[in-house]
Amino acid sequence: MTHSTARRGLPIAGPAHPPPFRLTAEHFAAALLWLLLGAVGLVVIAADLAVGNFLAPRVLAVTHIFTLGVLTTTIYGALYQFFPGALGIEIRSPRVAHWSWVLHTTGTLSLVTGFWAWRPPLLAIGWLLLFVANFGSSWNLLPQRRKAPRGLVVGRYVAAGHIAFGTAMLVALARIGDSLGWWSVDRMAVIASHFHLAVFGFVVFTAVGVGSWMLPMFLLAARAPTWPLRWIGPVGLAGLAALTTGALAGLPPVTSAGGALLLASALLYLWQLALYFRHAERRPVDPAMAHVALGVLHFALAVALGASILAGNASIRSWTAYGVLAIVGWLVLLVVGVLYKILPFLAWMNLFGPRAAQQGAPRQEDLTSVALVRLSLALLAPGVWGLAGGVLAGSRPVVLAGAACYLAGVLTVLGQYLRILLLARPRPDQRTVTLSTK
């Protein structure tokens, strides 16, 4: 199919406007269900985590539940809503975005099942579906960001993140081919490269870009300096390139140089985050942003542990704790905190807007239970500490206690959104009206 034919065959959105709410809602709903499944998975794999067995198939399954199911699904849903509002450009096609979600969800399910039951053919099927889904997202977003009248830095980081994700998938294909007996690769080199390309390259780069817009808004930190943003991306991309090249080519000095550059990029990002919170006019921060602040603390701990590993103090437990802090300690808490800020607002606009003037209809501030937000923070925090601390100490009871606490925190998060759905049910004397964002 030629490029021109592809353009004619795909439905293109009209004038700039947000996509239908159902597109964002299906992404966020799927991400929350994956979050529940991942939290349950942490309890199941507690024994493997306690001994640092991060290469166990079930550990890899749970890892991908969080990275693909929770983080990537949330990123896609947020970007589809974020681009029109913040950058002033529409996505190219809500229909393609929907089918990309279907393929991404199906691919994630296939990949996770393949890891859990160790069925390499399912890994290959999942990879193919995820590749097509990522292509759909890239097609929808990346060409449009060049037309943005504002937010150019955001667009560049989103583009860099998608490029890193595509590279991570190619590296993953090398590992899948090895599992199917097609060729032979260095397993640890592939996993190290894949992890950093996906987590730091895709998720963190996207968080840097989108966060440069959202975090100052949520914290009322418009005066925060942003000079680190000029360097986080270039230094991080150079580090990812060197790390991947060195690991796959068997060149330890190049790998170490790449790790050092990634460390420098991470420190710059930590400094940028500190600037946001330092210049925040809203003090103390609200409970939702307290989730983000706690996540930043976990990110700092992960960076410190990564620096120790880079210095040669590597062990299987250190690597496992590093992954726990980076994924469930930093990035998942970041997602939870940001969703607390944006999802109730979107739900009120689209579920309650038509009857907002009716007697007894909830106000926007009524949708968020501050008590539940505080409770989720009080449960997720010791959950992360138990998981990471138990891994480092090699204690299964501590890991299991941390996983159980984390699961309780996730159930509290889900309770917040279940509460919104219950509030959305109209009373018998109220007429149901459906609002579609146009």
Secondary structure, DSSP 8 states (H G I E B T S, - for coil): --HHHHHHHS----SS----HHHHHHHHHHHHHHHHHHHHHHHHTHHHHHTT-TTSHHHHHHHHIIIIIIIIHHHHHHHHHHIIIIIS---S-HHHHHHHHHHHHHHHHHHHHHHHHT-HHHHHHHHHHHHHHHHHHHHHHHHHHTT-SS-HHHHHHHHHHHHHHHHHHHHHHHHHHHHTTS----HHHHHHHHHHIIIIIIIIHHHHHHHHHHHHHHHT-TT---TTHHHHHHHHHHHHHHHHHHHHHT-HHHHHHHHHHHHHHHHHHHHHHHHHHHT-SSSS--HHHHHHHHHHHHHHHHHHHHHHHHTT---HHHHHHHHHIIIIIIIHHHHHHHHHHHHHHHHIIIIIGGGTTSTT---GGGG--HHHHHHHHHHHHHHHHHHHHHHHHT-HHHHHHHHHHHHHHHHHHHHHHHHHHHHHS--TTS--------
